[in-house]
């Protein structure tokens, strides 16, 4: 399976690329900075330099040639302001969806966030509030634009760099909790293998259920 991952230098993306390459898939990572290419190669991925904040749909679609699936795991990152939360976490996600449609790539996984169902509470940090609004807008765009995409939206809880447990809670309403980035990566790979999860919005935290079983239950 050839899988193109936006935000290829991110922590989750690097873990996912290593996992996909290890099982025989072909991960391709979209990156903005060419200096990150060596890190992607070391993870077993093919790096492609593409700035999703400035590229157009034709350019991005060309990078999706022969892909079986795309994953949006990009983010403006720490230190970025509210404007970039919108241009990356919303705008780039929508651009990737448009490009996938143009390229004929049907499967689309969006890494979103818990906490986007409700408006940010009064007193929420402005940048964090902008991030939550951008993630919600990305979800709404993916649901509402009528593209021919088999999308799944994954909302992880608080992200950690802990060792993976391989056991999770994956459901529509999981409740607050934490999850290791490595387990998020493994869940994304399992979702790729389970087309029946298309059209689902799933929250993800640590839990008691082996990942394969949790994904199959989400399919039901």
N, C-alpha and C positions, 0 to 999 in steps of 0.2 A: 504494500500500500504506500503510495506517495502522498505525504501529508505536509502541507505548507502551513507554517506557524508564524503568525505575526507577533512581533515582540520576541524574536528568536534568542536574544541575549538575556532575557529575564530569567529569574531563578527557576520558576515553574517550567518555562520553555526548555531550558537546558536539561533539566531532569527528564522531561518528557522526550526530548530528542535522544538522549542516551538510552532511555528505555525502549523507544521505538526501533532505534538502530540495533539494539541488542537482540530484538526478536525478529529482525530481518526486514523491517520496513525501511522506507526511504524518507527520512525527515528533511525538510527544507526550511531554513529559518530566514525570515525577512528581518533585516537589521538596518538601522540608520547610519551607523558608524562603521566604516570598513575596517577599522582597527579591531573590531570584535570578531572578525571572520575566523581567526585562528582558534578562538575559544569554541566556536560552533563546530569546527572541523574536529577538534579534540573530543567533542561529545558525539561524533558520528553523523553530524548534519552537514548538508550543503548550504553554505551561506549565500544569500542574495541581498545585495545592497539596494534598498528601496525605502525612501522616506515617505511614509504614509500620510504625513501632514502636508506634503507638497506634490505627491504623485497624482496622476489622473487615473481614471478607471481603465483606460486602454493599457497604460503601462503596468498596472497591477495585474490585470487579467492576463497579460503575456507571461507574467511570472507564475501563474497558476496552470500553465499548460501541462496537461497529462496528470494533474493532481486528482486524487480520489477524494480528498477532504481538505478543509481548511480549518484552522483553529485560531481564534483571536485571543491571544494571551498578552497583548501589548498594554502598556499603561504609561502615563506621563511620568510617573516615578516620583520619588521623594524630592522635595525642593522645587517642584514645578508649581506654577500658580493656577488660579481658577481657569484662566483662558485655555491653558494647555490640557487641563482635565477635559474640557469640552472638545478640543480639536483632536485629541488622541482617543480618549476613552469612549467618546461618542462618534466623532467624525470619522476617525480611521476605521472603527468597527463597521460603520455604514458603507464606507468605501470598499472594504474587503467583501462585504456582502454583495454589493453591486458588481464587483469584479468577478466574484465566484459565479454569479448568475450569467454574466457575459461569457465566461470561460466554460460554462457547462458543468461546473463542479456543484454537486447537489448537497453534500454533507457539510454542515457548518456548526462548529462548537464555539460558543461564546463563554469566556471566563468572566463572570459578572461579580457580584458581591452581595452578601447578606445586607439587610437594612435598606434596600431600595424600594420596598413596597410602600413605605410611608414617607412623607416629606421630612427633611431633616428637622430635628427638634430645635426649639428656640435655644439660642446660645451655642449651637454647633459651630465649630471652627469653619470659617468661610471656605477654605480650600477643601476641607473634608466634605462639606455640604455640596460643593461643586462637583466633587468626585461622585458622590452618591447620585446626584441629579444626572450626571453624564452617563453613568452605568444604567440608570433607569431609562434614559432616553435611547440608549443603544438597544436595550431590550424592546422597547416600544417600536422602534424603527424596524427591528427584525421581525417582530410579530405582525406589524401593520402595513408593510409595504407591498404585500402580495407577491413577493419573489418566490420562484420555484426552488426553495431550499428546505432541506430536511434539517432543521436547526434543533439544537439542544442548548439550553442555558444552564450553566453550572454556577451556583452561588456558594463559594467556600466561606466558612467562618473565619475566625482570626487565624492568620497564617503564621506558622512557626517553621523553624529549620530543624525540628526534631527528627529523629530517625523514623522512617515509616513503620506503621504497625500492620498495614494491610487489612485493617478492620475499621469500618466507618459506619456512620448513619447517613443515608442518602435518600431523601424524600422531599416532598413538596414543602413541608414545614418541619425543619429539623430542630429548631430551637437554637439558642445561642451556644457557641462552643468554639473550640479551636480545631485546627487540622494542619498536619504537616504538608509542606509544599510537595514533598515526595509522594505522599498519598494522593494529593490532588492530581499530580502527573499520572499516576497509575489509574486513577478513576477516568481521566480523560482518554487514556488509551483504551480502557474497557468500553467506554461509551462509543468510541470509533467502531468497535466490533459489534455493537448492538444497535442496529438501525431502528429497532422498535422503540428506542428512547427519543426519537424525533418528535418534536412538538412538546417536549417536557421542559419544565423549569424546576430544577432540583437544587435543594440546599444540601451542603456537605459539611459534616463535622466528624470528629472522632466518634467511634461507636463500637458495637460488639460484632458487627456482621462482616465477614470476608468480602472484599471488594467485588469479586465475581458474583457472589450471591446478591449483594446489595444492588448491583446494576441490573441483574436479571429481575429482581423484585420491582425495580423502578420501571422496567419494561412492561410489567403486567398492568 
